[in-house]
Amino acid sequence: MRPFLLLLFIMLSSVPLFATERMIHFTPGQKVHVAFMGGSITEMNGYRLMVCEDLKKRFPETVFTFTAAGISSTCSMTGAARLERDVLSKGPVDLFFVEFAVNDDQDAAHSKERAIRGLEGIVRQVWRKSRDATIVTVFFANEHLIEEYRQGRAATSIAAHRAVAEHYGNIHVIDVAKEVQHRIDAETLTWEQYGGVHPAPFGNRLVADMIQKRIGEPSAKSSNVSILDVKPLDPFNYERGRFVSPDSAAFSDAWTWSVPNWQSIPGSFRSTFAEQKLLCTDKPGAELTLHFDGKAVGAFVLAGPDAGVLEYQIDDKPPEKMILFHRFSTGLHYPRTVMFDDQLPDGKHILRLKLLDETPQGSKGMTARILQFMAN
């Protein structure tokens, strides 16, 4: 067979997305679900829309469904909790993009351990539902991530996410931070041209081009082995991460379960949460109890300018404190996940919360606003 005919035969063949030594390919008429998860870089009209357009041009006869699951400020821990709700509930995924390196760094300031648990939990959840899904993790850039590379090392979040990718061997890595650092140091790009943490159109085009090149290359490893046969990198990863509705908790009248009247509450808030119910209290001593199954429990909260302090107790352990106020809470009801414990014996547990009569440094009040509980 002539070389060009052989190439055409291969391109028109239906193959698994991670088949060894073959690039990603979709056949005419194939229905393909492409999902994007991350923070504000994914939520904004940036690289995501460019990648969608690139895919449609590259595979014009493929029927694409695109899921946008970016929520500003959120980290991989929150991602693992909301993955089922925001992505997997919409059906099997064929191509999955995830970016949390920036937010795990500058927003959540996760330890390497927590960043691994977040991304590995997401990866394992995706492959449990969609065994042949192609996963692409994108390390976007901020000035800290770039400077760490300049000093000859990877920042904590990037080192953690790369460790997950290397552990499984078949995750595409798009290291934007390193590429931007190389180009800036070579004086072929400036930080201003790239556009900063939220890239300008020029920067987003650079990222989309990197993605197109990478996913067009042969994959390193086949995904024929079930994810269930691969030992986790961290046994406490959030692969069973999920949201637990606050209305499943037992709480006193000191709490309200409703949509807040945001117009009367100081501080800006994002429209993403405008119509969502929250479990709220500003009354010190207000208590609640939540029964849950698993190894971990936390809360996805909106921490505003008046965010307070919760006392939490799991089973018969001594009570501890969790400060809800965040350095980004000063003028914003900031979405964040606070983890009470993520190394519990697997099984049934009881969480008890109480609002304390304390105002954290920088806060102007003592309020708790809970969007969801998280369990794993």
Beta strands, then each sheet from edge to edge (+ up, - down):
strand 1: 31-38
strand 2: 63-70
strand 3: 95-99
strand 4: 134-139
strand 5: 171-175
strand 6: 242-244
strand 7: 250-251
strand 8: 256-258
strand 9: 278-281
strand 10: 287-294
strand 11: 297-303
strand 12: 309-314
strand 13: 320-323
strand 14: 334-341
strand 15: 347-355
strand 16: 368-375
sheet 1: 2+ 1+ 3+ 4+ 5+
sheet 2: 6+ 16- 9+ 8-
sheet 3: 6+ 16- 11+ 14-
sheet 4: 7+ 10- 15+ 12- 13+
end
